[in-house]
């Protein structure tokens, strides 16, 4: 299961249900996908095909929506 948190600017931001416990978000576009850590700071963890421009745009969207992402994480992965 990989619930979508939000879609914007051609990106899909989502979680994998059975993955590591460190807070993170996956992002996918037509060109590839990446994973961003949310803790302790927002930073790229992995990239598979996204350009630097796409990574920067995704990073900005994650920062813009980080409260929404964190809330969705806590609802999807209750402590």
N, CA, C and O atoms as a GROMACS GRO file, in nm:
protein
  316
    1UNK      N    1   0.085  -0.118   0.000
    1UNK     CA    2   0.000   0.000   0.000
    1UNK      C    3   0.089   0.124   0.000
    1UNK      O    4   0.187   0.130   0.075
    2UNK      N    5   0.056   0.220  -0.083
    2UNK     CA    6   0.133   0.344  -0.088
    2UNK      C    7   0.037   0.463  -0.103
    2UNK      O    8   0.010   0.509  -0.213
    3UNK      N    9  -0.014   0.511   0.011
    3UNK     CA   10  -0.112   0.620   0.005
    3UNK      C   11  -0.052   0.751  -0.044
    3UNK      O   12   0.058   0.790  -0.005
    4UNK      N   13  -0.126   0.816  -0.130
    4UNK     CA   14  -0.086   0.947  -0.182
    4UNK      C   15  -0.123   1.054  -0.079
    4UNK      O   16  -0.235   1.058  -0.031
    5UNK      N   17  -0.026   1.139  -0.047
    5UNK     CA   18  -0.049   1.250   0.046
    5UNK      C   19  -0.104   1.369  -0.032
    5UNK      O   20  -0.204   1.430   0.009
    6UNK      N   21  -0.038   1.403  -0.144
    6UNK     CA   22  -0.091   1.508  -0.231
    6UNK      C   23  -0.024   1.498  -0.368
    6UNK      O   24   0.079   1.431  -0.384
    7UNK      N   25  -0.083   1.566  -0.464
    7UNK     CA   26  -0.029   1.578  -0.601
    7UNK      C   27  -0.021   1.727  -0.634
    7UNK      O   28  -0.112   1.804  -0.606
    8UNK      N   29   0.090   1.763  -0.694
    8UNK     CA   30   0.105   1.902  -0.735
    8UNK      C   31   0.218   1.913  -0.838
    8UNK      O   32   0.319   1.844  -0.827
    9UNK      N   33   0.199   2.000  -0.936
    9UNK     CA   34   0.301   2.033  -1.037
    9UNK      C   35   0.356   1.908  -1.107
    9UNK      O   36   0.475   1.903  -1.140
   10UNK      N   37   0.272   1.810  -1.131
   10UNK     CA   38   0.315   1.688  -1.199
   10UNK      C   39   0.384   1.586  -1.110
   10UNK      O   40   0.435   1.486  -1.160
   11UNK      N   41   0.386   1.610  -0.980
   11UNK     CA   42   0.447   1.519  -0.884
   11UNK      C   43   0.340   1.450  -0.801
   11UNK      O   44   0.233   1.506  -0.775
   12UNK      N   45   0.369   1.329  -0.761
   12UNK     CA   46   0.288   1.256  -0.663
   12UNK      C   47   0.375   1.236  -0.539
   12UNK      O   48   0.487   1.187  -0.549
   13UNK      N   49   0.323   1.274  -0.424
   13UNK     CA   50   0.394   1.260  -0.297
   13UNK      C   51   0.323   1.152  -0.216
   13UNK      O   52   0.202   1.160  -0.194
   14UNK      N   53   0.398   1.051  -0.171
   14UNK     CA   54   0.333   0.934  -0.111
   14UNK      C   55   0.426   0.863  -0.012
   14UNK      O   56   0.545   0.893  -0.004
   15UNK      N   57   0.368   0.770   0.063
   15UNK     CA   58   0.439   0.683   0.155
   15UNK      C   59   0.429   0.540   0.106
   15UNK      O   60   0.337   0.505   0.033
   16UNK      N   61   0.526   0.456   0.146
   16UNK     CA   62   0.512   0.311   0.138
   16UNK      C   63   0.472   0.264   0.276
   16UNK      O   64   0.528   0.309   0.376
   17UNK      N   65   0.376   0.176   0.283
   17UNK     CA   66   0.325   0.133   0.413
   17UNK      C   67   0.423   0.049   0.494
   17UNK      O   68   0.421   0.055   0.617
   18UNK      N   69   0.506  -0.028   0.430
   18UNK     CA   70   0.598  -0.115   0.503
   18UNK      C   71   0.741  -0.076   0.470
   18UNK      O   72   0.807  -0.139   0.387
   19UNK      N   73   0.788   0.026   0.536
   19UNK     CA   74   0.923   0.074   0.513
   19UNK      C   75   0.979   0.123   0.645
   19UNK      O   76   0.913   0.112   0.749
   20UNK      N   77   1.098   0.176   0.642
   20UNK     CA   78   1.165   0.219   0.765
   20UNK      C   79   1.086   0.324   0.843
   20UNK      O   80   0.999   0.392   0.788
   21UNK      N   81   1.117   0.334   0.970
   21UNK     CA   82   1.038   0.419   1.060
   21UNK      C   83   1.079   0.566   1.058
   21UNK      O   84   1.003   0.651   1.105
   22UNK      N   85   1.197   0.598   1.005
   22UNK     CA   86   1.238   0.738   0.998
   22UNK      C   87   1.145   0.813   0.903
   22UNK      O   88   1.120   0.768   0.791
   23UNK      N   89   1.094   0.927   0.946
   23UNK     CA   90   0.995   1.001   0.868
   23UNK      C   91   1.054   1.047   0.734
   23UNK      O   92   1.159   1.110   0.728
   24UNK      N   93   0.981   1.012   0.627
   24UNK     CA   94   1.025   1.048   0.492
   24UNK      C   95   0.905   1.049   0.398
   24UNK      O   96   0.795   1.007   0.434
   25UNK      N   97   0.928   1.098   0.278
   25UNK     CA   98   0.823   1.102   0.175
   25UNK      C   99   0.887   1.064   0.042
   25UNK      O  100   1.002   1.099   0.014
   26UNK      N  101   0.811   0.994  -0.040
   26UNK     CA  102   0.854   0.961  -0.176
   26UNK      C  103   0.786   1.058  -0.271
   26UNK      O  104   0.674   1.104  -0.248
   27UNK      N  105   0.856   1.090  -0.379
   27UNK     CA  106   0.801   1.177  -0.482
   27UNK      C  107   0.824   1.112  -0.618
   27UNK      O  108   0.931   1.058  -0.645
   28UNK      N  109   0.722   1.120  -0.702
   28UNK     CA  110   0.730   1.056  -0.833
   28UNK      C  111   0.681   1.154  -0.939
   28UNK      O  112   0.584   1.227  -0.919
   29UNK      N  113   0.751   1.153  -1.052
   29UNK     CA  114   0.706   1.227  -1.170
   29UNK      C  115   0.718   1.134  -1.289
   29UNK      O  116   0.753   1.017  -1.273
   30UNK      N  117   0.688   1.183  -1.406
   30UNK     CA  118   0.701   1.101  -1.526
   30UNK      C  119   0.846   1.061  -1.554
   30UNK      O  120   0.871   0.963  -1.624
   31UNK      N  121   0.941   1.136  -1.498
   31UNK     CA  122   1.083   1.114  -1.527
   31UNK      C  123   1.154   1.023  -1.428
   31UNK      O  124   1.264   0.976  -1.455
   32UNK      N  125   1.092   0.999  -1.312
   32UNK     CA  126   1.158   0.916  -1.213
   32UNK      C  127   1.098   0.937  -1.076
   32UNK      O  128   0.984   0.982  -1.062
   33UNK      N  129   1.176   0.902  -0.974
   33UNK     CA  130   1.126   0.917  -0.838
   33UNK      C  131   1.243   0.944  -0.744
   33UNK      O  132   1.359   0.919  -0.776
   34UNK      N  133   1.208   0.994  -0.626
   34UNK     CA  134   1.308   1.025  -0.524
   34UNK      C  135   1.246   1.005  -0.387
   34UNK      O  136   1.124   0.993  -0.372
   35UNK      N  137   1.332   1.002  -0.288
   35UNK     CA  138   1.291   0.988  -0.149
   35UNK      C  139   1.357   1.101  -0.071
   35UNK      O  140   1.477   1.127  -0.088
   36UNK      N  141   1.280   1.167   0.013
   36UNK     CA  142   1.330   1.276   0.096
   36UNK      C  143   1.311   1.243   0.243
   36UNK      O  144   1.202   1.204   0.284
   37UNK      N  145   1.416   1.260   0.322
   37UNK     CA  146   1.403   1.253   0.467
   37UNK      C  147   1.332   1.378   0.515
   37UNK      O  148   1.349   1.485   0.457
   38UNK      N  149   1.252   1.365   0.618
   38UNK     CA  150   1.187   1.480   0.682
   38UNK      C  151   1.251   1.511   0.816
   38UNK      O  152   1.231   1.619   0.871
   39UNK      N  153   1.328   1.416   0.868
   39UNK     CA  154   1.394   1.433   0.997
   39UNK      C  155   1.540   1.395   0.986
   39UNK      O  156   1.570   1.300   0.913
   40UNK      N  157   1.632   1.462   1.050
   40UNK     CA  158   1.606   1.579   1.133
   40UNK      C  159   1.578   1.704   1.049
   40UNK      O  160   1.516   1.799   1.098
   41UNK      N  161   1.623   1.703   0.924
   41UNK     CA  162   1.594   1.812   0.831
   41UNK      C  163   1.546   1.753   0.700
   41UNK      O  164   1.568   1.635   0.672
   42UNK      N  165   1.481   1.834   0.619
   42UNK     CA  166   1.438   1.789   0.486
   42UNK      C  167   1.561   1.782   0.397
   42UNK      O  168   1.630   1.882   0.375
   43UNK      N  169   1.587   1.661   0.346
   43UNK     CA  170   1.700   1.643   0.255
   43UNK      C  171   1.678   1.520   0.168
   43UNK      O  172   1.603   1.429   0.204
   44UNK      N  173   1.743   1.520   0.053
   44UNK     CA  174   1.728   1.409  -0.040
   44UNK      C  175   1.794   1.283   0.018
   44UNK      O  176   1.906   1.289   0.070
   45UNK      N  177   1.725   1.171   0.008
   45UNK     CA  178   1.779   1.043   0.053
   45UNK      C  179   1.822   0.958  -0.067
   45UNK      O  180   1.927   0.894  -0.065
   46UNK      N  181   1.739   0.958  -0.171
   46UNK     CA  182   1.765   0.879  -0.292
   46UNK      C  183   1.705   0.951  -0.411
   46UNK      O  184   1.605   1.022  -0.399
   47UNK      N  185   1.765   0.931  -0.527
   47UNK     CA  186   1.711   0.985  -0.650
   47UNK      C  187   1.729   0.883  -0.762
   47UNK      O  188   1.837   0.826  -0.779
   48UNK      N  189   1.623   0.862  -0.837
   48UNK     CA  190   1.627   0.770  -0.951
   48UNK      C  191   1.562   0.838  -1.070
   48UNK      O  192   1.445   0.813  -1.101
   49UNK      N  193   1.638   0.925  -1.136
   49UNK     CA  194   1.592   0.982  -1.262
   49UNK      C  195   1.543   1.125  -1.261
   49UNK      O  196   1.523   1.182  -1.368
   50UNK      N  197   1.522   1.185  -1.146
   50UNK     CA  198   1.475   1.324  -1.144
   50UNK      C  199   1.592   1.418  -1.168
   50UNK      O  200   1.702   1.396  -1.119
   51UNK      N  201   1.566   1.522  -1.245
   51UNK     CA  202   1.669   1.623  -1.271
   51UNK      C  203   1.689   1.711  -1.148
   51UNK      O  204   1.607   1.710  -1.056
   52UNK      N  205   1.798   1.788  -1.146
   52UNK     CA  206   1.823   1.879  -1.035
   52UNK      C  207   1.708   1.980  -1.024
   52UNK      O  208   1.669   2.016  -0.913
   53UNK      N  209   1.656   2.025  -1.137
   53UNK     CA  210   1.542   2.118  -1.135
   53UNK      C  211   1.421   2.053  -1.067
   53UNK      O  212   1.355   2.116  -0.984
   54UNK      N  213   1.393   1.928  -1.103
   54UNK     CA  214   1.279   1.858  -1.042
   54UNK      C  215   1.302   1.834  -0.893
   54UNK      O  216   1.210   1.849  -0.813
   55UNK      N  217   1.424   1.798  -0.855
   55UNK     CA  218   1.454   1.778  -0.713
   55UNK      C  219   1.435   1.906  -0.634
   55UNK      O  220   1.379   1.904  -0.524
   56UNK      N  221   1.480   2.017  -0.690
   56UNK     CA  222   1.463   2.146  -0.622
   56UNK      C  223   1.316   2.183  -0.610
   56UNK      O  224   1.273   2.234  -0.507
   57UNK      N  225   1.240   2.157  -0.715
   57UNK     CA  226   1.096   2.187  -0.712
   57UNK      C  227   1.025   2.098  -0.609
   57UNK      O  228   0.941   2.145  -0.532
   58UNK      N  229   1.060   1.968  -0.608
   58UNK     CA  230   1.000   1.876  -0.511
   58UNK      C  231   1.037   1.917  -0.369
   58UNK      O  232   0.953   1.914  -0.280
   59UNK      N  233   1.162   1.955  -0.348
   59UNK     CA  234   1.207   2.000  -0.216
   59UNK      C  235   1.125   2.120  -0.170
   59UNK      O  236   1.083   2.127  -0.055
   60UNK      N  237   1.103   2.215  -0.259
   60UNK     CA  238   1.022   2.332  -0.225
   60UNK      C  239   0.879   2.296  -0.190
   60UNK      O  240   0.821   2.353  -0.097
   61UNK      N  241   0.821   2.203  -0.264
   61UNK     CA  242   0.684   2.160  -0.236
   61UNK      C  243   0.675   2.084  -0.104
   61UNK      O  244   0.578   2.098  -0.030
   62UNK      N  245   0.778   2.005  -0.075
   62UNK     CA  246   0.779   1.934   0.053
   62UNK      C  247   0.786   2.035   0.168
   62UNK      O  248   0.715   2.021   0.267
   63UNK      N  249   0.871   2.134   0.154
   63UNK     CA  250   0.881   2.238   0.258
   63UNK      C  251   0.750   2.313   0.273
   63UNK      O  252   0.708   2.344   0.385
   64UNK      N  253   0.686   2.342   0.162
   64UNK     CA  254   0.558   2.414   0.164
   64UNK      C  255   0.447   2.332   0.230
   64UNK      O  256   0.360   2.387   0.298
   65UNK      N  257   0.451   2.200   0.211
   65UNK     CA  258   0.345   2.111   0.260
   65UNK      C  259   0.390   2.026   0.379
   65UNK      O  260   0.324   1.928   0.412
   66UNK      N  261   0.500   2.061   0.444
   66UNK     CA  262   0.554   1.972   0.546
   66UNK      C  263   0.459   1.946   0.662
   66UNK      O  264   0.459   1.835   0.716
   67UNK      N  265   0.380   2.042   0.701
   67UNK     CA  266   0.284   2.017   0.810
   67UNK      C  267   0.180   1.913   0.768
   67UNK      O  268   0.145   1.824   0.846
   68UNK      N  269   0.131   1.925   0.646
   68UNK     CA  270   0.036   1.828   0.592
   68UNK      C  271   0.098   1.688   0.582
   68UNK      O  272   0.033   1.588   0.614
   69UNK      N  273   0.223   1.682   0.538
   69UNK     CA  274   0.293   1.554   0.525
   69UNK      C  275   0.312   1.490   0.661
   69UNK      O  276   0.287   1.370   0.678
   70UNK      N  277   0.358   1.569   0.758
   70UNK     CA  278   0.382   1.516   0.893
   70UNK      C  279   0.252   1.465   0.956
   70UNK      O  280   0.251   1.361   1.023
   71UNK      N  281   0.144   1.538   0.936
   71UNK     CA  282   0.014   1.496   0.990
   71UNK      C  283  -0.030   1.364   0.924
   71UNK      O  284  -0.078   1.273   0.991
   72UNK      N  285  -0.014   1.355   0.792
   72UNK     CA  286  -0.050   1.232   0.720
   72UNK      C  287   0.037   1.116   0.767
   72UNK      O  288  -0.013   1.004   0.780
   73UNK      N  289   0.165   1.140   0.792
   73UNK     CA  290   0.255   1.035   0.841
   73UNK      C  291   0.204   0.984   0.976
   73UNK      O  292   0.194   0.863   0.997
   74UNK      N  293   0.173   1.076   1.066
   74UNK     CA  294   0.129   1.037   1.199
   74UNK      C  295  -0.003   0.961   1.196
   74UNK      O  296  -0.026   0.873   1.280
   75UNK      N  297  -0.088   0.993   1.102
   75UNK     CA  298  -0.216   0.921   1.089
   75UNK      C  299  -0.193   0.783   1.028
   75UNK      O  300  -0.259   0.686   1.066
   76UNK      N  301  -0.101   0.774   0.933
   76UNK     CA  302  -0.077   0.647   0.864
   76UNK      C  303   0.010   0.552   0.947
   76UNK      O  304  -0.006   0.430   0.940
   77UNK      N  305   0.102   0.609   1.024
   77UNK     CA  306   0.193   0.530   1.107
   77UNK      C  307   0.177   0.569   1.253
   77UNK      O  308   0.266   0.632   1.310
   78UNK      N  309   0.065   0.534   1.316
   78UNK     CA  310   0.046   0.575   1.456
   78UNK      C  311   0.151   0.512   1.548
   78UNK      O  312   0.192   0.398   1.527
   79UNK      N  313   0.191   0.587   1.646
   79UNK     CA  314   0.295   0.538   1.741
   79UNK      C  315   0.244   0.426   1.827
   79UNK      O  316   0.318   0.374   1.911
   0.00000   0.00000   0.00000
